[in-house]
Amino acid sequence: MPFGVDEAGKGPALGSMFAAAVYLEDPDGLPDGIRDSKRLTPERREELATTLRDDDRIAIGVAEITPARIDDPQTDMNSLAVTAHANAIEDAVADLERSGDASEPVSGLCDACDTDAERFARRVSDACSLERLTVDARHGADDDSPLVGAASIIAKVERDAHVAALADEYGPVGSGYPGDSTTREFLASYTDAHGELPPFARESWSTCEDALAEAEQTGLEQF
């Protein structure tokens, strides 16, 4: 199982979703301390992500799904998760395919983003343009597989850097998740001030729809 794949940012109301794939022929070569990113401090995630990226034996692929793609009514989050996983795998493994280094079919494991793990694996495999590829998927794979745990760390660090860049430009935005009071306060103040949602909002999310509706109602009452 030389690659693992996971995503970060499927549920927030703000910002992009990221998926990462980590390829390593011998998973025993992963640094100590790899586990599901949610079980690590931000500082430890950053340290491990740097170690992973600095290791020439490890290939890493990252895919971003923007809010505009998430809001597209022609798709859904499960399909976008499939696309993100497939793109991350291609990014990590494509060089092996082109060089011919992958003499055997390349196999790997995804953390399933669907209630039906087998269906998710099948869809990711079908979405990949790579030949000689075998994809499996399991729920909770980020806990069970070090390679998927490594992918979860890379994806989470990418998502955190993305949110930090938004905060640098727009001020405190919180984590972007609907349950985060800082995120809700940011949405309320932004929509009150601008009469529209910020450009990185997932406009189809109920959290964003409610914030915009409340701002519009406040504007009508003031008028």
Secondary structure, DSSP 8 states (H G I E B T S, - for coil): --EEEEEE-SS-SBS-EEEEEEE-SSGGGS-TT---GGGS-HHHHHHHHHHHHH-TT-EEEEEEE-HHHHH-TT--HHHHHHHHHHHHHHHHHHHHHHHT---S-EEEEEE--SSSHHHHHHHHHHH---SSEEEEEETTHHHH-HHHHHHHHHHHHHHHHHHHHHHHHHS--TTS-TT-HHHHHHHHHHHHHHSS--TTB-TTSHHHHHHHHHHHHHHHHH-
